[in-house]
Amino acid sequence: MDHVKRTEAKARLLIDFGGGKKRAFRGDVVEGMTVYDALVASKEAAGLSFSLQGDMIDEIDGVKNNSHEWRYYVNGKPATLSPQFEEVD
């Protein structure tokens, strides 16, 4: 995101690995920011690791998407697009 326009909004990224293990991140939202952008920002700020397989999240911090899909929500609602296109608003 070369030219970023910051908004007043803040994004909160909460990753629930199950079994009580969670990681949380908070940061500024920029205009047009996607879920993927939030993952990248968390990677750069706090060393979060993740990988994609096609347009789906395959692994986060070493936890693979084996028999269950990683699910994500934006403003409490299930996302309908892949992480690269689902905007954080």
Residue pairs with C-beta under 8 A, 6 or more apart in sequence:
1 30
1 32
1 33
1 37
4 30
4 31
5 30
5 31
6 28
6 29
6 30
6 31
7 28
7 29
7 30
7 31
9 28
9 29
9 89
10 26
10 27
10 28
10 29
11 26
11 27
11 28
11 29
11 33
11 38
11 88
12 24
12 25
12 26
13 24
13 25
13 26
13 27
13 38
13 39
13 42
14 22
14 23
14 24
14 25
15 22
15 23
15 24
15 48
15 60
15 61
16 22
17 23
17 60
17 61
17 63
23 46
23 48
23 61
25 38
25 41
25 42
25 45
25 46
25 48
27 38
27 41
27 42
27 45
29 88
29 89
30 37
32 87
33 87
33 88
34 83
34 84
34 85
34 86
34 87
34 88
35 72
35 74
35 79
35 83
35 84
35 86
35 88
36 52
36 83
36 84
37 88
38 88
39 48
39 50
39 57
39 83
42 48
43 49
43 50
48 60
48 61
49 59
49 60
49 61
49 62
50 57
50 59
50 60
50 61
51 57
51 58
51 59
52 58
52 83
53 65
55 82
55 83
55 84
56 65
56 69
56 70
56 82
57 65
57 70
57 72
57 83
58 64
58 65
59 65
60 70
71 78
71 79
72 78
72 79
72 83
72 86
73 79
74 86
74 87
74 88
74 89
75 89
79 86
80 86
